[in-house]
Amino acid sequence: EVQLVESGGALVQPGESLRLSCVTSGFTLSRHAMSWIRQAPGKGLEWIATFGGFIDYANSVKGRFTISADIAKNTLFLDMTSLKTEDTAMYYCAKDWGLSSFLKGRGTQVTVSS
């Protein structure tokens, strides 16, 4: 069974940093494009970063967020710095974003507020 389990979300102040983790199981992490996506209240899913043979970021997070993976531990990370209030959202780890085999986890909440 394929599973994606996110953790690390928290309430932080603007300018602070946070690391999200996604432990995966049931598939070979290195054989798939893995992404982080997010959904702010009242909005749709927003792609923010992909790791898998290449690394790419949405303009809204480029220079502030870093996606990485520990293949041996089947874990995907998202290091977030200089957080802004507009980064407030539910963050999801996703396998095969944009493909028919797309799957995401249950998410972890990030709230940026003073």
N, CA, C and O of each residue as an XYZ file, in Angstrom:
456
protein
N       0.848     -1.197      0.000
C       0.000      0.000      0.000
C       0.882      1.246      0.000
O       1.795      1.378      0.816
N       0.594      2.152     -0.927
C       1.340      3.409     -0.996
C       0.869      4.349      0.113
O      -0.328      4.580      0.281
N       1.822      4.882      0.860
C       1.485      5.835      1.924
C       2.440      7.022      1.900
O       3.636      6.876      1.648
N       1.888      8.192      2.165
C       2.651      9.433      2.293
C       2.198     10.079      3.589
O       1.019     10.399      3.739
N       3.111     10.277      4.524
C       2.746     10.823      5.827
C       3.583     12.060      6.124
O       4.790     11.978      6.351
N       2.910     13.205      6.115
C       3.592     14.469      6.344
C       3.638     14.814      7.834
O       2.787     14.388      8.614
N       4.647     15.590      8.203
C       4.751     16.101      9.576
C       5.603     17.361      9.568
O       6.260     17.684      8.579
N       5.575     18.060     10.688
C       6.428     19.236     10.838
C       5.714     20.561     10.788
O       6.317     21.597     11.070
N       4.449     20.557     10.439
C       3.707     21.805     10.391
C       3.557     22.414     11.774
O       3.546     21.705     12.780
N       3.440     23.753     11.813
C       3.343     24.434     13.099
C       2.850     25.862     12.893
O       2.692     26.334     11.767
N       2.614     26.527     14.011
C       2.311     27.957     14.002
C       3.624     28.698     14.225
O       4.283     28.501     15.246
N       4.010     29.553     13.270
C       5.254     30.303     13.379
C       5.000     31.766     13.056
O       3.957     32.125     12.511
N       5.963     32.599     13.398
C       5.847     34.020     13.097
C       6.486     34.335     11.752
O       7.354     33.590     11.296
N       6.078     35.415     11.113
C       6.703     35.817      9.848
C       8.216     35.939      9.998
O       8.717     36.466     10.991
N       8.936     35.436      8.986
C      10.383     35.480      9.004
C      11.040     34.242      9.575
O      12.244     34.044      9.408
N      10.276     33.415     10.239
C      10.840     32.208     10.834
C      10.963     31.080      9.802
O      10.519     31.202      8.660
N      11.578     29.988     10.244
C      11.827     28.840      9.364
C      11.130     27.600      9.901
O      10.767     27.520     11.075
N      10.954     26.632      9.001
C      10.272     25.386      9.362
C      10.727     24.295      8.418
O      10.998     24.564      7.247
N      10.816     23.076      8.901
C      11.130     21.926      8.041
C       9.961     20.945      8.072
O       9.532     20.494      9.134
N       9.468     20.635      6.904
C       8.430     19.612      6.754
C       9.080     18.306      6.299
O      10.061     18.306      5.556
N       8.510     17.198      6.760
C       8.984     15.878      6.358
C       7.823     15.066      5.813
O       6.668     15.280      6.181
N       8.149     14.127      4.928
C       7.143     13.227      4.364
C       7.767     11.841      4.293
O       8.663     11.591      3.487
N       7.289     10.956      5.136
C       7.770      9.581      5.104
C       6.911      8.786      4.135
O       5.685      8.776      4.241
N       7.558      8.124      3.198
C       6.820      7.376      2.177
C       7.032      5.882      2.338
O       8.024      5.442      2.918
N       6.099      5.115      1.825
C       6.228      3.664      1.834
C       5.366      3.087      0.721
O       4.433      3.732      0.242
N       5.689      1.871      0.321
C       4.892      1.180     -0.684
C       5.332      1.410     -2.115
O       4.732      0.868     -3.043
N       6.382      2.215     -2.306
C       6.916      2.433     -3.652
C       8.361      2.896     -3.525
O       8.819      3.243     -2.437
N       9.072      2.899     -4.645
C      10.481      3.294     -4.650
C      10.568      4.796     -4.896
O      10.277      5.276     -5.991
N      10.971      5.524     -3.871
C      10.982      6.980     -3.933
C      11.789      7.506     -5.114
O      11.378      8.456     -5.781
N      12.928      6.891     -5.368
C      13.836      7.387     -6.397
C      13.286      7.227     -7.809
O      13.838      7.806     -8.744
N      12.237      6.473     -7.986
C      11.672      6.230     -9.312
C      10.498      7.139     -9.646
O       9.865      6.984    -10.690
N      10.212      8.073     -8.772
C       9.061      8.946     -8.992
C       9.413     10.403     -8.738
O      10.268     10.716     -7.910
N       8.741     11.287     -9.466
C       8.849     12.706     -9.192
C       8.008     13.001     -7.955
O       6.811     12.716     -7.927
N       8.633     13.566     -6.948
C       7.941     13.875     -5.696
C       7.822     15.391     -5.558
O       8.751     16.139     -5.864
N       6.683     15.807     -5.098
C       6.415     17.238     -5.016
C       5.833     17.622     -3.667
O       5.310     16.791     -2.923
N       5.941     18.895     -3.383
C       5.168     19.498     -2.297
C       4.129     20.414     -2.949
O       4.441     21.185     -3.857
N       2.924     20.316     -2.478
C       1.847     21.182     -2.920
C       1.160     21.733     -1.686
O       1.329     21.197     -0.591
N       0.396     22.782     -1.847
C      -0.268     23.353     -0.682
C      -1.649     23.869     -1.056
O      -1.941     24.100     -2.229
N      -2.481     24.044     -0.065
C      -3.822     24.571     -0.279
C      -4.130     25.564      0.825
O      -4.247     25.197      1.994
N      -4.258     26.820      0.444
C      -4.624     27.860      1.393
C      -6.143     27.847      1.576
O      -6.868     27.348      0.715
N      -6.619     28.388      2.679
C      -8.063     28.398      2.939
C      -8.834     29.039      1.793
O      -8.531     30.162      1.390
N      -9.826     28.332      1.268
C     -10.668     28.870      0.200
C     -10.050     28.858     -1.177
O     -10.632     29.400     -2.116
N      -8.869     28.245     -1.322
C      -8.193     28.214     -2.614
C      -7.932     26.787     -3.062
O      -8.092     25.847     -2.283
N      -7.527     26.623     -4.320
C      -7.228     25.312     -4.859
C      -5.814     24.865     -4.536
O      -5.052     25.584     -3.890
N      -5.475     23.669     -4.995
C      -4.130     23.152     -4.782
C      -3.111     23.969     -5.587
O      -3.342     24.312     -6.746
N      -1.995     24.265     -4.947
C      -0.927     25.019     -5.587
C       0.355     24.206     -5.528
O       0.810     23.834     -4.446
N       0.941     23.928     -6.690
C       2.232     23.249     -6.738
C       3.310     24.228     -6.293
O       3.286     25.397     -6.677
N       4.275     23.744     -5.467
C       5.336     24.640     -5.033
C       6.742     24.099     -5.301
O       7.671     24.895     -5.438
N       6.936     22.780     -5.379
C       8.282     22.283     -5.631
C       8.245     20.816     -6.041
O       7.371     20.061     -5.615
N       9.215     20.419     -6.881
C       9.348     19.031     -7.315
C      10.791     18.573     -7.208
O      11.722     19.331     -7.480
N      10.962     17.313     -6.806
C      12.274     16.677     -6.688
C      12.190     15.333     -7.411
O      11.358     14.490     -7.075
N      13.077     15.137     -8.430
C      13.050     13.838     -9.096
C      13.787     13.893    -10.410
O      13.154     14.014    -11.459
N      15.110     13.808    -10.391
C      15.874     13.941    -11.614
C      16.131     15.403    -11.940
O      17.093     15.736    -12.632
N      15.294     16.240    -11.455
C      15.444     17.688    -11.576
C      14.776     18.297    -10.346
O      13.998     17.637     -9.656
N      15.085     19.542    -10.086
C      14.454     20.258     -8.990
C      13.878     21.546     -9.544
O      14.541     22.261    -10.296
N      12.664     21.834     -9.176
C      12.009     23.036     -9.682
C      11.123     23.618     -8.600
O      10.594     22.896     -7.756
N      10.969     24.936     -8.635
C      10.182     25.638     -7.627
C       9.222     26.626     -8.281
O       9.498     27.175     -9.347
N       8.104     26.836     -7.624
C       7.211     27.912     -8.028
C       7.872     29.249     -7.703
O       8.645     29.353     -6.750
N       7.565     30.256     -8.491
C       8.168     31.570     -8.270
C       7.877     32.112     -6.873
O       8.682     32.841     -6.295
N       6.717     31.744     -6.343
C       6.303     32.271     -5.041
C       7.191     31.800     -3.890
O       7.201     32.416     -2.824
N       7.942     30.704     -4.099
C       8.780     30.167     -3.013
C      10.254     30.078     -3.395
O      11.094     29.750     -2.557
N      10.572     30.365     -4.646
C      11.955     30.240     -5.119
C      12.869     31.143     -4.293
O      12.576     32.321     -4.086
N      13.985     30.570     -3.822
C      14.927     31.319     -3.009
C      14.641     31.248     -1.526
O      15.489     31.610     -0.710
N      13.453     30.784     -1.166
C      13.088     30.676      0.260
C      12.893     29.227      0.699
O      13.189     28.875      1.841
N      12.403     28.400     -0.198
C      12.125     26.993      0.121
C      13.137     26.097     -0.583
O      13.601     26.412     -1.678
N      13.479     24.961      0.063
C      14.375     23.980     -0.529
C      13.779     22.591     -0.370
O      13.452     22.167      0.739
N      13.640     21.887     -1.487
C      13.140     20.519     -1.462
C      14.325     19.572     -1.543
O      15.281     19.820     -2.278
N      14.257     18.481     -0.777
C      15.322     17.480     -0.784
C      14.749     16.139     -0.370
O      13.590     16.041      0.033
N      15.573     15.109     -0.474
C      15.102     13.780     -0.109
C      16.244     12.953      0.463
O      17.399     13.098      0.064
N      15.901     12.087      1.400
C      16.814     11.055      1.897
C      16.276      9.749      1.326
O      15.361      9.139      1.879
N      16.868      9.332      0.200
C      16.346      8.159     -0.500
C      16.421      6.924      0.385
O      15.501      6.106      0.391
N      17.509      6.785      1.130
C      17.691      5.604      1.983
C      16.606      5.498      3.052
O      16.255      4.400      3.485
N      16.073      6.659      3.477
C      15.035      6.684      4.504
C      13.648      6.911      3.922
O      12.676      7.080      4.658
N      13.563      6.915      2.578
C      12.264      7.092      1.917
C      11.533      8.339      2.406
O      10.318      8.324      2.604
N      12.281      9.399      2.596
C      11.718     10.612      3.184
C      11.995     11.831      2.317
O      13.112     12.034      1.841
N      10.967     12.630      2.125
C      11.054     13.879      1.377
C      10.990     15.027      2.377
O      10.272     14.950      3.374
N      11.743     16.092      2.107
C      11.770     17.241      3.007
C      11.414     18.528      2.265
O      11.561     18.632      1.047
N      10.945     19.494      3.035
C      10.795     20.848      2.518
C      11.280     21.799      3.598
O      10.650     21.938      4.646
N      12.404     22.454      3.333
C      12.934     23.454      4.250
C      12.419     24.820      3.823
O      12.638     25.262      2.695
N      11.739     25.470      4.737
C      11.096     26.747      4.440
C      11.723     27.840      5.303
O      11.775     27.715      6.526
N      12.191     28.890      4.679
C      12.769     30.020      5.396
C      12.022     31.295      5.019
O      11.257     31.325      4.055
N      12.257     32.334      5.794
C      11.630     33.634      5.542
C      10.140     33.490      5.286
O       9.608     34.031      4.317
N       9.483     32.766      6.154
C       8.059     32.486      5.948
C       7.236     33.763      6.009
O       7.521     34.680      6.779
N       6.196     33.792      5.163
C       5.307     34.941      5.067
C       3.886     34.511      5.443
O       3.567     33.322      5.427
N       3.058     35.461      5.774
C       1.680     35.120      6.128
C       0.971     34.415      4.968
O       0.113     33.559      5.184
N       1.336     34.781      3.746
C       0.702     34.141      2.584
C       1.164     32.706      2.357
O       0.647     32.028      1.469
N       2.127     32.231      3.142
C       2.520     30.824      3.080
C       1.608     29.937      3.930
O       1.739     28.713      3.916
N       0.699     30.546      4.658
C      -0.239     29.791      5.477
C      -1.090     28.881      4.597
O      -1.772     29.346      3.683
N      -1.045     27.578      4.881
C      -1.761     26.600      4.070
C      -1.598     25.210      4.664
O      -0.788     24.990      5.565
N      -2.379     24.283      4.143
C      -2.145     22.870      4.406
C      -1.145     22.406      3.362
O      -1.354     22.595      2.163
N      -0.064     21.804      3.817
C       0.992     21.348      2.921
C       0.910     19.840      2.742
O       0.792     19.083      3.706
N       0.975     19.426      1.479
C       0.874     18.020      1.140
C       2.122     17.548      0.400
O       2.694     18.272     -0.414
N       2.523     16.333      0.699
C       3.536     15.626     -0.078
C       2.791     14.893     -1.185
O       1.748     14.292     -0.929
N       3.305     14.931     -2.408
C       2.586     14.338     -3.521
C       3.507     13.513     -4.403
O       4.642     13.896     -4.689
N       2.994     12.386     -4.820
C       3.687     11.503     -5.763
C       3.078     11.722     -7.142
O       1.858     11.719     -7.302
N       3.947     11.911     -8.136
C       3.505     11.993     -9.538
C       2.480     13.112     -9.777
O       1.435     12.883    -10.386
N       2.787     14.309     -9.296
C       1.920     15.459     -9.509
C       1.663     15.664    -11.007
O       2.608     15.697    -11.796
N       0.414     15.799    -11.396
C       0.046     16.025    -12.788
C      -0.155     14.765    -13.604
O      -0.516     14.840    -14.778
N       0.071     13.620    -13.008
C      -0.091     12.349    -13.712
C      -1.295     11.584    -13.167
O      -1.829     11.910    -12.107
N      -1.711     10.559    -13.917
C      -2.866      9.776    -13.484
C      -2.585      9.006    -12.196
O      -3.509      8.626    -11.476
N      -1.301      8.780    -11.913
C      -0.909      8.050    -10.699
C      -0.691      8.998     -9.520
O      -0.097      8.613     -8.513
N      -1.169     10.230     -9.647
C      -1.029     11.229     -8.583
C      -1.638     10.735     -7.273
O      -2.727     10.161     -7.244
N      -0.904     10.976     -6.201
C      -1.392     10.627     -4.870
C      -0.784     11.618     -3.894
O       0.385     11.982     -4.025
N      -1.567     12.058     -2.915
C      -1.032     12.934     -1.899
C      -1.370     12.408     -0.522
O      -2.259     11.573     -0.352
N      -0.630     12.924      0.474
C      -0.886     12.515      1.844
C      -2.032     13.303      2.456
O      -2.781     13.978      1.750
N      -2.165     13.211      3.782
C      -3.248     13.914      4.485
C      -2.887     15.349      4.824
O      -3.758     16.147      5.168
N      -1.614     15.679      4.730
C      -1.199     17.050      4.911
C      -0.750     17.406      6.306
O      -1.020     16.691      7.271
N      -0.049     18.540      6.396
C       0.376     19.101      7.671
C       0.160     20.612      7.597
O       0.517     21.243      6.602
N      -0.421     21.190      8.644
C      -0.824     22.592      8.617
C       0.336     23.514      8.995
O       0.997     23.332     10.018
N       0.556     24.502      8.140
C       1.524     25.561      8.422
C       0.759     26.875      8.542
O       0.047     27.280      7.624
N       0.916     27.523      9.673
C       0.272     28.815      9.893
C       1.342     29.845     10.238
O       2.114     29.674     11.182
N       1.368     30.911      9.457
C       2.335     31.984      9.671
C       1.563     33.218     10.116
O       0.797     33.801      9.348
N       1.777     33.602     11.359
C       1.013     34.713     11.921
C       1.787     35.352     13.069
O       2.480     34.678     13.831
N       1.650     36.666     13.171
C       2.273     37.377     14.286
C       1.304     37.491     15.449
O       1.647     38.059     16.485
